[in-house]
């Protein structure tokens, strides 16, 4: 298994006050010992939905110069534009975002994108709509079934992430949901820390098995019981030896991507280096 880190784990600004560039993030990741970085696409910034082949080529060349791989592609926009929204125009925009991500991932030569499949509600948005579970299931399934054809065209995996969305709450349901879609290009983007409140990540891994396309790692303190329970690696209640054992048993040998938020207020670079060192202990050696 290989070490990767999410773009979201980097501070917005360097200590000097200048805005941190994508190159800065890649260079920090490389210096800290990561083999890959998960990029994020947004409506504004250095990497947007207006980016095309030319921009992808520039990023690939930059990554090659630095000596780091692009492990996957994510976006935070599925919280704003949900595949399960009660508004048809929002659902349509969400599908368009997903399809654009698949296209751009192919330009980046990345084989997996992270997708939030929708939500019954959004815990961090007080004014978020509440969607009936069965309605959310139907809308998400239909959207992902449609987008699976685009994924097959570009040969890029849709990685459905288990998140705090009150939806697809068990590994059995996630497994069966993926299997019903019936595409080899639709699988799981499994998040270890997100399972701790309701289950055991090692059990999710065993049940999802080969459906797992990528893995996010973060830690969580069960006693806290809310979003404040997320913490640095090795400071929470994840059974890391059990997680790694389960991943090895299913034959997973791709990236573990650290998604640790938020960055430290002082010496933000410390988070990147501390995370890398913690992953060395978790993997039992640099390359696991």
C-alpha positions in Angstrom: 0.0 0.0 0.0 1.1 3.5 -0.8 0.9 6.8 1.2 -1.2 9.7 -0.1 -2.6 12.9 1.4 -5.6 15.0 0.6 -5.3 18.5 -0.8 -7.7 19.5 1.9 -5.1 18.7 4.6 -3.0 21.7 3.5 -3.4 25.2 4.9 -4.9 27.8 2.6 -2.0 30.1 3.2 1.7 29.7 4.1 3.1 31.3 7.2 4.3 34.2 5.1 0.7 35.0 4.2 1.0 34.2 0.6 -1.5 31.9 -0.9 -0.4 28.3 -1.1 -0.2 26.9 -4.7 -0.8 23.4 -5.9 3.0 23.1 -6.5 3.6 24.1 -2.9 1.2 21.3 -1.7 2.9 18.7 -4.0 6.4 19.8 -2.8 5.4 19.6 0.9 3.8 16.2 0.4 6.9 14.9 -1.4 9.2 16.3 1.4 7.1 14.6 4.0 7.4 11.2 2.4 4.1 10.9 0.6 4.0 9.0 -2.7 0.8 10.6 -3.9 -1.6 13.5 -3.4 -5.4 13.6 -3.9 -6.4 16.7 -5.7 -9.7 18.6 -5.4 -11.6 20.3 -8.1 -13.8 23.3 -7.2 -15.8 26.2 -8.8 -13.0 28.6 -8.1 -9.2 28.3 -7.6 -6.3 26.7 -9.4 -8.2 23.6 -10.4 -11.8 24.2 -11.6 -14.4 22.7 -13.9 -13.1 25.0 -16.6 -9.8 23.2 -16.6 -9.1 21.0 -19.5 -6.5 18.9 -21.2 -3.9 21.7 -21.3 -4.2 22.3 -17.5 -4.1 18.5 -16.8 -0.9 18.2 -18.8 0.6 21.1 -16.8 -0.3 19.4 -13.5 1.0 16.0 -14.7 4.3 17.6 -15.7 4.6 19.4 -12.4 3.9 16.2 -10.5 6.5 14.4 -12.5 9.1 17.1 -11.9 8.4 16.9 -8.1 8.3 13.1 -8.1 4.8 12.5 -6.8 1.7 10.8 -8.2 -1.9 12.0 -8.4 -3.7 9.4 -6.4 -7.3 10.4 -6.9 -9.6 13.3 -7.6 -12.2 14.7 -5.1 -14.6 17.7 -4.7 -16.5 19.2 -1.9 -19.3 20.4 -4.2 -21.5 17.3 -3.7 -22.5 18.8 -0.3 -23.7 21.9 -2.1 -25.1 20.1 -5.2 -26.5 16.8 -4.1 -27.5 13.9 -6.3 -30.5 13.4 -4.0 -31.7 17.0 -3.7 -35.4 17.8 -3.8 -34.7 20.2 -6.6 -34.4 18.7 -10.0 -32.0 21.4 -11.2 -29.6 20.7 -8.3 -29.6 17.0 -9.0 -28.9 17.7 -12.7 -26.0 20.0 -11.8 -24.6 17.3 -9.4 -24.7 14.8 -12.3 -22.9 17.2 -14.6 -20.2 17.8 -11.9 -19.7 14.0 -11.6 -19.4 13.6 -15.3 -17.0 16.4 -15.6 -14.9 14.9 -12.8 -14.7 11.6 -14.7 -13.6 13.4 -17.9 -10.9 15.5 -16.1 -9.7 12.5 -14.1 -9.0 10.8 -17.4 -7.0 13.8 -18.5 -5.0 13.5 -15.2 -4.5 9.8 -15.8 -6.3 9.1 -12.5 -8.4 6.0 -12.2 -10.7 6.9 -9.3 -12.8 9.9 -8.2 -14.5 10.4 -4.9 -18.3 10.8 -5.0 -20.7 11.6 -2.1 -23.8 9.7 -3.3 -26.3 12.1 -1.8 -27.7 12.7 1.7 -30.8 12.3 3.8 -29.5 15.4 5.6 -26.2 17.3 6.0 -25.1 17.5 9.6 -23.1 20.7 9.3 -25.7 22.7 7.5 -28.6 23.8 9.8 -30.8 24.9 6.8 -30.2 21.7 4.8 -33.2 20.0 3.3 -34.2 16.6 4.7 -34.8 14.0 2.0 -36.8 10.8 2.8 -34.4 7.8 2.9 -36.2 5.8 0.3 -36.4 8.8 -2.0 -32.7 9.5 -1.5 -31.9 5.9 -2.3 -33.9 5.9 -5.6 -32.4 9.3 -6.8 -28.9 8.3 -5.9 -29.2 4.9 -7.6 -30.6 6.3 -10.8 -28.0 9.1 -11.0 -25.1 6.7 -10.4 -26.5 4.2 -12.8 -26.6 6.9 -15.5 -23.1 8.2 -14.6 -21.7 4.6 -14.6 -21.9 4.7 -18.4 -19.7 7.8 -18.5 -17.3 6.1 -16.0 -17.0 3.1 -18.4 -16.4 5.5 -21.3 -13.4 7.1 -19.5 -12.4 4.0 -17.6 -12.4 5.9 -14.4 -13.9 4.5 -11.2 -16.7 6.2 -9.3 -15.7 5.7 -5.6 -18.8 6.1 -3.4 -17.7 7.4 0.0 -19.3 6.5 3.3 -19.9 9.8 5.0 -22.1 11.3 7.7 -25.1 11.7 5.5 -27.6 9.3 7.2 -27.5 7.2 4.1 -26.0 3.8 3.1 -25.4 3.3 6.8 -24.1 -0.3 6.8 -21.5 -2.2 4.8 -24.2 -4.6 3.7 -26.3 -1.9 2.3 -23.3 -0.2 0.6 -22.2 -3.6 -0.9 -25.7 -4.3 -2.2 -26.2 -0.8 -3.6 -22.9 -1.1 -5.5 -23.8 -4.5 -6.8 -27.2 -3.4 -8.0 -25.6 -0.6 -10.1 -23.7 -3.5 -11.7 -20.7 -1.7 -13.2 -17.1 -2.6 -12.7 -16.4 1.1 -12.6 -18.6 1.8 -9.6 -17.1 0.9 -6.2 -16.4 2.1 -2.7 -14.2 5.0 -1.7 -13.9 3.6 1.9 -13.4 6.1 4.7 -12.0 4.4 7.8 -12.7 7.1 10.4 -16.2 7.8 9.2 -17.4 4.3 10.3 -16.4 4.5 14.0 -19.6 6.1 15.3 -21.7 3.2 14.1 -19.4 0.3 13.3 -16.0 -1.2 12.8 -13.9 -0.3 9.8 -12.3 -3.7 9.6 -15.8 -5.3 9.2 -16.7 -2.9 6.4 -13.4 -3.8 4.6 -14.1 -7.5 4.9 -17.7 -7.1 3.6 -16.9 -4.6 0.8 -13.8 -6.6 -0.3 -12.8 -6.0 -3.9 -15.4 -3.3 -4.3 -13.0 -0.9 -2.5 -11.3 1.3 -5.0 -9.6 3.8 -2.7 -9.3 4.4 1.1 -9.4 7.5 3.1 -7.9 7.4 6.6 -8.4 9.6 9.6 -8.9 8.8 13.3 -11.9 9.3 15.6 -12.5 9.4 19.4 -15.7 7.4 20.0 -16.3 9.0 23.5 -16.6 12.4 21.9 -19.4 11.2 19.6 -19.6 14.1 17.3 -17.6 15.9 14.6 -15.2 17.1 17.3 -14.1 13.5 17.7 -12.1 13.5 14.5 -8.4 13.7 15.4 -4.9 13.0 14.2 -3.9 9.5 13.3 -3.1 7.2 16.3 -4.9 9.5 18.7 -8.3 8.0 18.3 -10.0 4.6 18.5 -9.4 3.1 15.1 -8.0 -0.5 15.4 -5.2 0.2 12.8 -3.7 -3.3 13.0 -7.1 -4.7 12.3 -7.7 -2.3 9.4 -4.4 -3.0 7.7 -4.8 -6.8 8.2 -8.3 -6.6 6.6 -7.0 -4.6 3.7 -4.2 -7.0 3.0 -6.6 -10.0 3.2 -8.8 -8.5 0.5 -5.7 -7.8 -1.6 -5.9 -4.0 -1.5 -2.5 -2.6 -2.5 -3.4 0.9 -3.7 -3.3 4.3 -1.9 -4.2 5.1 1.7 -5.1 8.8 1.5 -4.9 10.8 4.8 -7.7 13.3 5.1 -6.9 15.2 8.3 -8.7 18.4 9.0 -8.3 21.2 9.9 -4.6 22.2 9.5 -2.7 23.3 12.6 -3.0 27.1 13.2 0.7 27.3 14.0 3.3 25.5 12.0 0.8 24.0 9.6 3.5 22.0 7.9 3.7 19.9 11.1 0.4 18.3 10.3 1.7 17.0 7.0 4.9 15.6 8.4 3.2 14.2 11.6 0.6 12.4 9.4 3.3 10.9 7.2 5.2 9.5 10.3 2.0 8.2 11.8 1.2 6.4 8.5 4.6 4.7 8.7 3.7 3.2 12.0 0.3 2.2 10.8 1.8 0.5 7.8 4.6 -1.1 9.7 7.2 0.5 7.3 7.3 3.2 4.7 5.7 1.1 1.9 3.6 -1.1 4.1 
